[in-house]
Amino acid sequence: MTAQNSKSPSSTKKTSWLIPSLALIILLLMVAWLAGFFNEQVAPATLPIQAKSVIDKENILTVQSKVTQNIEGVAASLVAKQSTTISSRMLARVAKVYVRAGDEVKQGDILIELEKSDLLAKVKEAEQQISSINARVEEAQANFNRAKELYHKKIASAFDLDKAKANFDSISAELTAAEQSKAQAETTLSYATIKSPISGKVVDRFTEPGNTAQPGTKLLTLYNPVSLRVEAQVREASALTLKPGQTINVELLSLMKVLQGKVEEIVPAANTGSRSFLVKVSIDYQQGLLPGMYARMLIPADFSKKIIIPKASITRIGQLDFVWLLENGVKQKRFIRVGNQVSINQVNVISGLSDGDTILLNKA
């Protein structure tokens, strides 16, 4: 009788559970190893600050709240008080354009030349007509003088004298009309040469040689850089505290500057939609200022107690701000809530710090 090799059902069941169990155990061991379970654990602790930083008094700041005047920052723009749009007074083709955006020009400089051949012809025609009429005037003048002489000698009648005088007056009137026509033609000719009405800088150029210039269509825009001022819509509660001639600060974030300005004008009518007044503040000319740049009017408001620290001492991680706090020679993070920016280098801390706290001025 031949023996047959066969596995029992219980043996097969044990084998089928063994392999998945081993795989699961291996996987758990790998996860524990990657998580650092088998490494030596070090308890978290604060690190003592270097002795040099503790001794260096210039590197630390003891926080102390101060009663300061609140400043309301109002979004504003730089606007040119003196600006102009150059356009043509007649329909003509553009012959030459002498400037481009950014060029500086002086009052009276030629900006654009229009085609003027037909205008020159009209001026010459008027001059020829005047020359012809002048000859007739001289002849009529001589006839009139002769008629007066003959009339006094009782040779010519009063009718002949009146006729000569009327002829002279008629031709003189034609001469006057011809001279006015010439002046009109010369004036029209002057429109073909467009000159700068102010000294300043070209903002933009809207035409090229060969284009047709139409009356009233803008060709260039100019502004006077020295006439730049700051304009903003200020809410009525703040605007009513300002007076013409009052000095306020103006912040230019792009140039990292704070300039002193003088309230030049407060438009005496509120915007009904925003309940605000248009305030215009004059500033001294600064290199790099351009129309349309962003600025902030720093308008004085009420007084309050504030904690103000240097902006350089604050570190930002994502949306969180913190400073390095020094306690018993040990530095640690202290998360804070930052308020309005007091100046370019200082900010107001709303929460997170109290009087007497010591912070590091740098971020090390």
Secondary structure by P-SEA (a helix, b strand, c coil): cbbbbbbcaaaaaaaaaaaaaaaaaaaaaaaaaaaccccccccbbbbbcccccccccccbbbbbbbbbbbbbbbbbbbbbcbbbbbbbccccccccccccccccccccccccccccaaaaaaaaaaaaaaaaaaaaaaaaaaaaaaaaaaaaaccccaaaaaaaaaaaaaaaaaaaaaaaaaaaaaaaaaaabbbbccbbbbcccccccccccccccccccccccccbbbbbbccaaaaaaccccbbbbbbbccccbbbbbccccccccccccccbbbbbbbbccccccccbbbbbbbbbbbbbbbbbbbcccccccccbbbbbbbcccbbbbbbbbbcccccccbbbbcccccccbbbbcccc
